[in-house]
Amino acid sequence: MKKIITRIENFQYFYPYSVAVVGAHAQNQLNYMACAWHTALSFNPPLFGVLISKKRFTHQVISQAREFTVNFISADRVKLSAQMGRKSGHEMDKMKEYQVKLSPAKIIQSPILEDAYVSFECKLTDIRAYGDHDLFVGEVLAIHEEEKNFNSEGVLDTGKVQPLLYLGSDFYITINPDTLKHVLPD
Ligand SMILES: Cc1cc2nc3c(=O)[nH]c(=O)nc-3n(C[C@H](O)[C@H](O)[C@H](O)COP(=O)(O)O)c2cc1C
């Protein structure tokens, strides 16, 4: 028998998320944060959404920059997620303190993370409030990927990259590539 839980605010803890590190460079502010609440929104135009609480320093920086990068990291970079996700740019210069390695983007001014296995360059097209988070919508202008990590269909090669997954609180996991199946309908 399934039971009804009373801690409704834990609704977001019941399935794993992939971890992206999201941020931007605006004037003299450079800041990134861990982000689990993100989603593709549209193929054409290619739109990607990230949900960011108003409390985050990143909220301020992306609002000013009007652009952001989305950087997906592998399980061996889990410490970076904890650093970007448990410390705030309101209190410290995370990028300097943790010596986060950055590379220039191609189209926008905000850098991508060297440690990411794929990064998106996004131009901010909309900000919309949903309760205590704001949905930042970006048009994806460029994608940086290590070609060797993706198969001929552009799908992540899980033998080469194990994406970092977030379970909630401070728990992380990754995938087991042995469970991979290529499945077509009958
Ligand atoms: C794995 C992980 C995922 C997170 N996902 C989100 C998210 O999707 N949206 C959000 O607003 N905060 C999220 N957070 C919290 C922020 O990353 C955290 O508050 C961070 O310190 C904000 O940094 P900033 O103030 O420098 O922007 C997440 C934290 C962790 C550890």
The ligand as an ORCA input file, in Angstrom:
! r2SCAN-3c Opt
* xyz 0 1
  C      22.719     19.863     -6.805
  C      22.045     21.169     -6.523
  C      21.045     21.635     -7.374
  C      20.436     22.876     -7.158
  N      19.457     23.302     -8.002
  C      18.939     24.539     -7.861
  C      17.973     25.039     -8.789
  O      17.583     24.366     -9.744
  N      17.499     26.300     -8.598
  C      17.909     27.089     -7.565
  O      17.446     28.233     -7.427
  N      18.810     26.633     -6.643
  C      19.348     25.401     -6.799
  N      20.290     24.949     -5.931
  C      20.758     25.843     -4.870
  C      21.834     26.832     -5.366
  O      22.770     26.207     -6.214
  C      22.572     27.389     -4.128
  O      21.663     28.106     -3.318
  C      23.771     28.234     -4.466
  O      24.506     28.451     -3.290
  C      23.385     29.553     -5.096
  O      24.570     30.230     -5.373
  P      24.587     31.777     -5.708
  O      23.942     32.505     -4.553
  O      26.055     32.086     -5.846
  O      23.828     31.961     -6.963
  C      20.859     23.689     -6.072
  C      21.837     23.208     -5.184
  C      22.420     21.955     -5.407
  C      23.473     21.461     -4.462
*
